[in-house]
Amino acid sequence: MEKDNDFTDPFLSSTEELDPTTRKALMEYLGVGSRASSLVSFSSTAVDIPPISNVGDFVREFRIESKKLWKLAGPAIFTSMSQYSLGAVTQVFAGHISTIALAAVSIENSVIAGFSFGIMLGMGSALETLCGQAFGAGKVSMLGVYLQRSWVILSVTALFLSLLYIFAAPILTFIGQTAAISAAAGIFSIYMIPQIFAYAINFPTAKFLQSQSKIMVMAGISGVVLVIHSFFTWLVMSRLHWGLPGLALVLNTSWWFIVVAQLVYIFSGTCGEAWSGFTWEAFHNLWGFVKLSLASAVMLCLEIWYFMALVLFAGYLKNAEVSVAALSICMNILGWAAMVSVGTNAAVSVRVSNELGASHPRTAKFSLVVAVISSTAIGMVIAAVLLFFRNEYPVLFVEDEVVRNVVRELTPMLAFCIVINNVQPVLSGVAVGAGWQAVVAYVNIACYYLFGVPFGLLLGFKLEYGVMGIWWGMMTGTFVQSIVLTWMICKTNWDKEAAMAEERIREWGGIPEKESLLS
């Protein structure tokens, strides 16, 4: 048969008997050979990797996949670290106001904003599955529709979540925080309401760009914003002395700068068929989209709230202000280190979803292996550096010597936590890429809340190990969760996952039912 394109996509695997003209027209109709295919490593000539039978095969494929993965992970890590550093820089300057100010910003960031962040990022993560798999299958035109649906859903969600910010002070008092911390955190929460609406636009937009491997533009925007944010935070604190209102003003503005810059990039036509303008299709099948978004949100929220609870429980200990301040500094460091695994999470989610969408199950599985090995090695290096400088780094965060000493005592635990937490997000990234959000949500409930939290409270309060005991107990839950996810991945039938990806694309509009008869 004459071949106008060297095409091996499974959607057309049974069309070889068609005449060349009909086959070419069919390929164009399905989007094969489109701009989407040329943007990813598995273009129309790509095939799944062969089975790995020896060390030489492993090393060869490891090198190839590492290049693909880190081409995405490098900019994604930089983006994650830059965006996380916005809040971290704010927290650093708050620590130089007073211990109460540091505790207030930490509680707002970990409890109020952390609660909202988990919901918004989780719901936005539905696009990692849908956009990633649709892009891998060459159904680029659906990406813009998915993006707009997510904007609608998350904007409505942000409206409801703003009530949490408005009533933050009584909520924090109700759950047992001290009156001083609750009052200060409540005021700062009201200042931060604009941030929740920035989340509603930013998270879907980021997933939309990630699914197309457009990571560099996100890295550039985030890097520029971090520089601007650092300068203006220093200005309003060191020169203008605006206090917490000044910190909130700069942080809100920085997040909205990211949102506007991303939208300008998309609307300028750089995304091709992925963005063809606003459409009423965004309001179709909203309930189905909500269900998938909620599954993603529950999965991620159970992880984010878990560490939010760690800071919350520290507020119930004796000398709560010191405990919360010290633990918040450790969480700040952990967050920075976790941005490596979060960036790898984004990269492996794109790789897995794209490869499953293209029906390359072995490549999807091997991408996970490369990501886990790389992320573990990086986590061990970061932990070693942290232990080496354990006596120096607390000075950067707080003036209080008592808090500094507690941070130094917590550093070995922090180093261990960094290693474990560098692997767990990568495993979660595979779950998102494959569309397992609902199953992983049940795993998180069991490992985190039925095991980790009770064990941590037992060690921290009953056995009186304090903040260290709470942290050790809850980290045990994370370790168990990682083992369960690893077992799930090892038992997965990746050929079946590839078939399910095709069905998911068809269900969400990527491949109409009439086209499925051709495969």
C-alpha distance (Angstrom), angle and dihedral (degrees) to the residues before:
residue distance angle dihedral
M1 . . .
E2 3.79 . .
K3 3.81 112.3 .
D4 3.77 120.3 -153.0
N5 3.79 88.2 -176.4
D6 3.76 129.1 22.1
F7 3.78 91.0 -122.6
T8 3.76 127.4 166.8
D9 3.82 102.6 166.3
P10 3.83 112.4 144.5
F11 3.81 91.9 -131.9
L12 3.82 87.0 71.6
S13 3.79 98.1 32.4
S14 3.79 91.9 117.7
T15 3.82 98.1 44.5
E16 3.80 98.0 82.3
E17 3.81 90.6 106.4
L18 3.81 93.0 59.9
D19 3.79 118.8 102.2
P20 3.84 114.3 -101.1
T21 3.82 95.8 -107.4
T22 3.81 94.0 50.8
R23 3.78 92.6 44.0
K24 3.80 92.7 49.6
A25 3.81 91.7 50.5
L26 3.80 90.3 47.6
M27 3.80 91.4 50.9
E28 3.79 91.5 51.2
Y29 3.80 90.9 48.9
L30 3.80 91.6 52.8
G31 3.79 92.2 47.4
V32 3.82 96.1 -110.9
G33 3.77 114.0 157.2
S34 3.78 88.6 16.7
R35 3.74 126.5 141.6
A36 3.79 89.6 -87.8
S37 3.74 94.0 64.3
S38 3.77 93.1 52.9
L39 3.76 92.4 55.3
V40 3.79 97.3 63.0
S41 3.76 135.4 58.8
F42 3.79 94.1 -113.1
S43 3.78 98.0 61.8
S44 3.78 123.5 160.6
T45 3.81 91.8 -64.0
A46 3.80 96.5 48.1
V47 3.80 123.5 107.4
D48 3.78 135.0 -174.6
I49 3.80 115.6 -80.7
P50 3.82 115.1 -96.5
P51 3.83 119.8 -108.0
I52 3.83 112.1 -78.0
S53 3.81 110.1 -123.3
N54 3.83 105.1 164.4
V55 3.80 144.6 18.9
G56 3.79 92.3 -93.1
D57 3.80 91.4 56.7
F58 3.80 90.2 48.2
V59 3.81 94.3 50.6
R60 3.81 92.3 46.7
E61 3.79 94.8 49.4
F62 3.81 91.2 40.9
R63 3.80 90.5 59.0
I64 3.79 92.8 47.0
E65 3.79 94.9 47.0
S66 3.82 92.4 43.2
K67 3.80 90.2 59.2
K68 3.81 91.4 50.2
L69 3.80 93.6 44.5
W70 3.79 97.7 45.8
K71 3.78 92.3 45.2
L72 3.80 82.7 67.5
A73 3.81 100.4 28.5
G74 3.81 97.2 51.5
P75 3.82 96.3 60.3
A76 3.83 90.4 35.0
I77 3.81 91.2 55.7
F78 3.79 90.8 48.2
T79 3.81 90.0 49.1
S80 3.81 92.9 48.8
M81 3.80 93.5 46.6
S82 3.80 92.2 47.5
Q83 3.80 93.9 50.0
Y84 3.79 93.1 43.6
S85 3.79 89.6 48.7
L86 3.80 90.0 61.5
G87 3.80 89.9 71.6
A88 3.80 92.8 35.2
V89 3.81 92.6 55.4
T90 3.79 88.9 49.2
Q91 3.80 90.1 50.9
V92 3.81 92.5 49.1
F93 3.81 91.6 55.4
A94 3.81 90.8 44.8
G95 3.81 88.6 56.3
H96 3.78 89.6 60.4
I97 3.82 91.8 55.0
S98 3.81 97.5 58.2
T99 3.79 142.5 -53.6
I100 3.81 89.2 -100.0
A101 3.81 91.3 53.0
L102 3.81 91.0 50.0
A103 3.80 91.6 48.3
A104 3.82 90.9 47.3
V105 3.80 94.3 51.4
S106 3.81 90.4 43.4
I107 3.80 93.7 51.1
E108 3.81 92.1 45.9
N109 3.79 90.9 47.3
S110 3.80 96.3 45.5
V111 3.82 102.3 33.4
I112 3.82 110.4 25.2
A113 3.81 101.1 25.4
G114 3.81 90.2 30.2
F115 3.80 91.3 57.1
S116 3.80 91.6 48.6
F117 3.80 93.8 40.6
G118 3.80 90.6 55.8
I119 3.79 93.5 51.4
M120 3.80 95.6 44.6
L121 3.80 96.9 43.1
G122 3.79 90.9 43.7
M123 3.80 93.9 51.2
G124 3.80 90.0 45.4
S125 3.80 89.2 52.1
A126 3.80 89.9 71.2
L127 3.81 84.5 81.0
E128 3.81 90.1 61.4
T129 3.79 88.6 66.5
L130 3.81 99.4 37.1
C131 3.81 101.0 37.2
G132 3.79 93.7 38.9
Q133 3.79 95.3 51.8
A134 3.82 94.0 40.0
F135 3.80 90.6 50.5
G136 3.79 91.1 48.5
A137 3.80 89.1 53.3
G138 3.81 91.9 49.1
K139 3.83 95.2 -111.2
V140 3.80 93.4 133.0
S141 3.80 98.7 154.6
M142 3.81 91.5 68.0
L143 3.81 93.5 62.2
G144 3.80 94.9 77.3
V145 3.81 91.4 48.8
Y146 3.81 91.3 50.6
L147 3.81 89.7 48.8
Q148 3.80 93.8 53.0
R149 3.80 92.6 46.6
S150 3.78 89.1 53.5
W151 3.82 91.7 48.9
V152 3.81 90.6 53.8
I153 3.80 94.2 48.3
L154 3.81 96.4 43.8
S155 3.81 94.1 45.8
V156 3.80 90.8 55.8
T157 3.80 89.2 45.9
A158 3.82 90.7 51.7
L159 3.78 90.2 54.2
F160 3.80 90.8 58.4
L161 3.81 93.7 42.0
S162 3.81 91.2 54.8
L163 3.82 86.7 74.4
L164 3.79 87.6 65.7
Y165 3.81 89.6 58.9
I166 3.80 93.3 46.3
F167 3.81 93.5 52.2
A168 3.81 96.5 34.8
A169 3.82 95.5 119.4
P170 3.83 97.6 57.0
I171 3.80 90.8 39.8
L172 3.81 92.0 54.4
T173 3.80 90.7 45.7
F174 3.81 90.5 49.8
I175 3.81 92.6 53.5
G176 3.80 90.9 51.6
Q177 3.80 108.3 -94.9
T178 3.81 116.9 146.6
A179 3.79 118.0 -91.8
A180 3.80 93.0 -115.2
I181 3.81 94.8 50.5
S182 3.83 92.9 43.0
A183 3.80 93.2 51.2
A184 3.80 95.0 47.7
A185 3.81 93.7 42.7
G186 3.82 90.6 47.1
I187 3.80 92.6 55.9
F188 3.79 92.4 46.1
S189 3.84 90.3 48.7
I190 3.81 91.6 57.4
Y191 3.79 89.3 51.7
M192 3.82 89.2 53.7
I193 3.83 98.7 55.2
P194 3.85 93.4 107.4
Q195 3.80 88.7 61.0
I196 3.82 93.3 66.8
F197 3.82 91.3 58.3
A198 3.80 90.1 48.5
Y199 3.81 87.3 54.9
A200 3.83 89.6 54.0
I201 3.80 91.4 61.2
N202 3.79 100.5 30.1
F203 3.81 102.1 54.4
P204 3.83 97.8 52.2
T205 3.81 90.1 42.2
A206 3.80 91.4 51.9
K207 3.82 92.5 50.2
F208 3.81 90.0 47.1
L209 3.81 90.9 55.2
Q210 3.81 94.0 40.7
S211 3.79 92.9 55.0
Q212 3.82 88.5 59.1
S213 3.82 91.8 47.0
K214 3.81 89.9 -114.3
I215 3.78 91.7 144.6
M216 3.80 101.1 132.8
V217 3.80 94.5 66.7
M218 3.81 90.2 51.8
A219 3.80 90.2 49.9
G220 3.80 91.6 50.1
I221 3.80 93.6 49.7
S222 3.81 93.2 46.5
G223 3.80 93.3 47.4
V224 3.79 93.3 51.7
V225 3.81 91.9 46.5
L226 3.82 91.8 50.5
V227 3.81 91.5 54.7
I228 3.81 91.8 47.8
H229 3.82 91.5 44.5
S230 3.81 93.2 51.3
F231 3.79 92.4 49.9
F232 3.80 96.2 48.1
T233 3.82 92.5 43.1
W234 3.80 88.5 55.1
L235 3.81 89.7 46.0
V236 3.81 97.2 52.0
M237 3.81 92.9 43.0
S238 3.81 106.2 36.6
R239 3.79 99.8 31.9
L240 3.81 108.5 20.6
H241 3.85 96.7 30.5
W242 3.81 94.1 -147.6
G243 3.80 93.9 155.2
L244 3.81 121.6 -160.5
P245 3.84 95.0 -13.6
G246 3.80 88.9 56.8
L247 3.80 92.0 49.6
A248 3.81 90.8 51.2
L249 3.81 93.0 47.7
V250 3.80 93.4 53.4
L251 3.83 94.3 43.2
N252 3.83 93.4 50.1
T253 3.79 92.0 46.9
S254 3.80 91.9 49.7
W255 3.81 93.2 53.9
W256 3.79 92.1 48.3
F257 3.80 90.6 48.7
I258 3.83 88.1 58.2
V259 3.81 91.1 49.7
V260 3.81 95.1 49.2
A261 3.81 93.2 46.1
Q262 3.82 92.1 51.5
L263 3.80 92.2 48.4
V264 3.80 92.0 49.6
Y265 3.80 88.6 52.7
I266 3.82 93.2 50.5
F267 3.81 96.2 43.1
S268 3.81 91.6 49.5
G269 3.81 89.8 74.5
T270 3.80 98.5 -107.8
C271 3.82 92.8 127.2
G272 3.82 95.2 60.8
E273 3.81 114.3 -161.8
A274 3.81 91.4 -0.8
W275 3.82 89.4 76.8
S276 3.79 116.6 35.3
G277 3.80 97.4 155.5
F278 3.79 137.0 -85.0
T279 3.79 116.6 -36.4
W280 3.79 138.7 -176.2
E281 3.81 87.4 -127.6
A282 3.80 85.5 82.5
F283 3.82 87.6 75.2
H284 3.82 94.5 51.4
N285 3.81 121.8 99.5
L286 3.80 90.6 3.4
W287 3.80 94.1 152.7
G288 3.78 92.6 56.1
F289 3.79 89.5 48.7
V290 3.80 90.4 48.4
K291 3.81 90.8 54.9
L292 3.79 92.8 53.1
S293 3.81 90.6 44.1
L294 3.79 91.2 51.1
A295 3.81 91.5 50.3
S296 3.80 89.0 53.0
A297 3.80 91.3 45.9
V298 3.80 94.3 50.3
M299 3.81 91.8 49.7
L300 3.80 94.1 50.8
C301 3.80 97.1 36.5
L302 3.78 91.7 56.4
E303 3.81 87.4 58.2
I304 3.81 98.1 43.2
W305 3.81 94.9 42.8
Y306 3.79 89.4 50.5
F307 3.80 91.5 68.0
M308 3.78 90.7 36.4
A309 3.82 86.4 59.6
L310 3.81 89.9 53.4
V311 3.81 91.2 62.7
L312 3.80 90.0 41.7
F313 3.81 93.2 54.0
A314 3.80 90.0 48.9
G315 3.79 87.1 62.0
Y316 3.82 89.4 66.0
L317 3.81 94.4 56.9
K318 3.78 125.7 96.6
N319 3.81 111.7 -82.8
A320 3.80 88.4 20.7
E321 3.80 96.5 -179.1
V322 3.81 92.4 59.5
S323 3.83 92.8 43.0
V324 3.80 93.5 49.6
A325 3.80 93.2 44.3
A326 3.83 93.7 48.6
L327 3.78 94.0 44.8
S328 3.80 92.0 46.2
I329 3.81 89.5 56.3
C330 3.81 89.8 51.7
M331 3.80 90.1 47.6
N332 3.79 88.3 50.2
I333 3.81 91.1 54.7
L334 3.81 90.7 42.9
G335 3.78 89.7 51.3
W336 3.79 92.2 52.8
A337 3.81 91.2 49.0
A338 3.79 91.3 44.6
M339 3.78 90.0 58.2
V340 3.81 86.5 76.3
S341 3.79 90.9 59.2
V342 3.81 92.1 38.9
G343 3.80 89.3 55.1
T344 3.78 89.5 47.5
N345 3.81 87.9 47.0
A346 3.81 90.0 56.7
A347 3.80 91.7 46.8
V348 3.80 96.3 47.5
S349 3.82 90.5 44.8
V350 3.81 89.4 55.3
R351 3.81 92.1 44.9
V352 3.82 94.7 47.5
S353 3.81 95.8 43.7
N354 3.82 93.0 44.7
E355 3.81 93.2 47.3
L356 3.81 93.6 46.1
G357 3.80 88.9 48.2
A358 3.81 87.9 53.1
S359 3.85 90.6 46.3
H360 3.81 95.6 -113.2
P361 3.84 101.9 136.0
R362 3.82 98.1 164.8
T363 3.80 91.8 51.4
A364 3.81 90.3 49.7
K365 3.80 91.5 52.5
F366 3.81 94.2 45.6
S367 3.80 91.1 50.2
L368 3.80 87.4 62.1
V369 3.81 91.9 52.0
V370 3.80 91.7 52.8
A371 3.80 92.1 47.0
V372 3.82 94.5 50.4
I373 3.81 94.2 48.6
S374 3.80 93.1 46.8
S375 3.80 95.5 44.8
T376 3.82 93.0 48.1
A377 3.80 92.3 51.8
I378 3.81 92.0 49.5
G379 3.80 91.6 48.2
M380 3.80 91.6 54.0
V381 3.81 91.6 51.3
I382 3.82 92.2 50.2
A383 3.81 91.0 48.0
A384 3.81 91.6 51.4
V385 3.81 92.5 50.5
L386 3.80 91.0 48.5
L387 3.81 92.8 52.0
F388 3.80 90.9 48.7
F389 3.82 92.6 54.4
R390 3.82 97.2 35.7
N391 3.82 93.0 125.1
E392 3.79 95.7 49.0
Y393 3.81 111.1 42.3
P394 3.87 99.3 64.0
V395 3.82 88.4 68.0
L396 3.81 89.1 68.8
F397 3.80 92.8 61.1
V398 3.78 110.7 38.7
E399 3.81 142.9 16.2
D400 3.82 96.3 -147.6
E401 3.83 109.7 99.5
V402 3.82 92.2 -157.1
V403 3.80 90.6 58.6
R404 3.81 90.4 46.0
N405 3.81 91.4 55.5
V406 3.81 92.2 50.7
V407 3.81 89.7 50.7
R408 3.81 90.3 52.3
E409 3.81 89.9 52.2
L410 3.81 90.8 51.0
T411 3.82 94.9 48.5
P412 3.87 97.6 92.3
M413 3.80 89.0 52.8
L414 3.78 89.5 46.6
A415 3.82 91.3 53.0
F416 3.81 91.9 51.6
C417 3.80 90.4 46.8
I418 3.81 91.4 53.0
V419 3.81 92.3 56.0
I420 3.82 93.3 49.5
N421 3.79 93.8 42.5
N422 3.77 92.0 51.5
V423 3.80 90.1 65.0
Q424 3.80 102.3 38.1
P425 3.85 97.9 63.7
V426 3.80 90.0 51.0
L427 3.80 89.9 56.1
S428 3.80 89.3 48.1
G429 3.80 89.2 50.6
V430 3.79 89.2 60.3
A431 3.81 89.5 51.0
V432 3.80 91.0 53.7
G433 3.80 93.2 44.6
A434 3.79 91.1 51.4
G435 3.82 95.4 41.3
W436 3.82 98.1 -114.8
Q437 3.80 95.6 135.5
A438 3.81 97.0 125.5
V439 3.81 94.4 49.8
V440 3.80 93.2 47.3
A441 3.81 89.5 50.4
Y442 3.82 89.2 63.2
V443 3.80 90.2 47.2
N444 3.80 90.2 52.2
I445 3.80 92.9 50.0
A446 3.80 91.9 52.7
C447 3.81 98.8 42.0
Y448 3.79 99.1 37.3
Y449 3.77 107.8 31.7
L450 3.80 105.0 23.3
F451 3.81 94.0 42.0
G452 3.82 115.0 11.2
V453 3.81 100.5 45.8
P454 3.84 96.8 46.2
F455 3.81 90.5 45.4
G456 3.81 91.4 49.8
L457 3.81 92.9 48.5
L458 3.80 90.1 48.5
L459 3.80 92.2 53.8
G460 3.79 95.7 39.4
F461 3.80 102.2 44.3
K462 3.80 111.0 12.9
L463 3.82 96.0 41.1
E464 3.82 90.9 31.9
Y465 3.80 98.7 -129.5
G466 3.79 89.0 138.6
V467 3.79 122.8 -155.7
M468 3.81 91.3 -14.8
G469 3.81 91.1 56.9
I470 3.81 93.1 48.4
W471 3.79 90.4 50.4
W472 3.82 95.2 46.7
G473 3.79 91.8 49.7
M474 3.78 94.4 49.0
M475 3.80 92.7 44.8
T476 3.79 87.8 56.7
G477 3.79 87.4 60.2
T478 3.81 90.2 52.7
F479 3.80 90.5 49.9
V480 3.81 91.7 51.8
Q481 3.81 90.8 47.9
S482 3.81 90.7 53.0
I483 3.80 90.5 51.8
V484 3.82 91.4 50.8
L485 3.83 92.7 48.6
T486 3.80 90.4 48.4
W487 3.80 90.2 52.2
M488 3.82 91.1 48.9
I489 3.80 91.9 51.0
C490 3.81 92.8 47.6
K491 3.82 90.6 51.8
T492 3.81 94.5 46.7
N493 3.80 120.9 118.7
W494 3.80 98.6 -139.1
D495 3.80 94.2 -170.2
K496 3.79 87.8 58.6
E497 3.82 90.5 48.0
A498 3.81 90.0 54.1
A499 3.81 89.9 52.2
M500 3.81 90.5 48.6
A501 3.80 89.7 51.1
E502 3.81 89.5 56.5
E503 3.80 90.1 49.8
R504 3.82 91.4 48.4
I505 3.81 91.6 52.4
R506 3.81 90.0 50.0
E507 3.82 92.4 48.4
W508 3.80 93.3 51.6
G509 3.77 95.1 49.0
G510 3.77 101.8 -91.8
I511 3.81 94.7 113.4
P512 3.79 119.6 20.6
E513 3.76 117.1 -136.4
K514 3.81 93.1 -109.0
E515 3.79 89.8 60.5
S516 3.79 92.7 52.7
L517 3.81 88.7 68.4
L518 3.79 88.7 68.5
S519 3.80 94.5 62.4
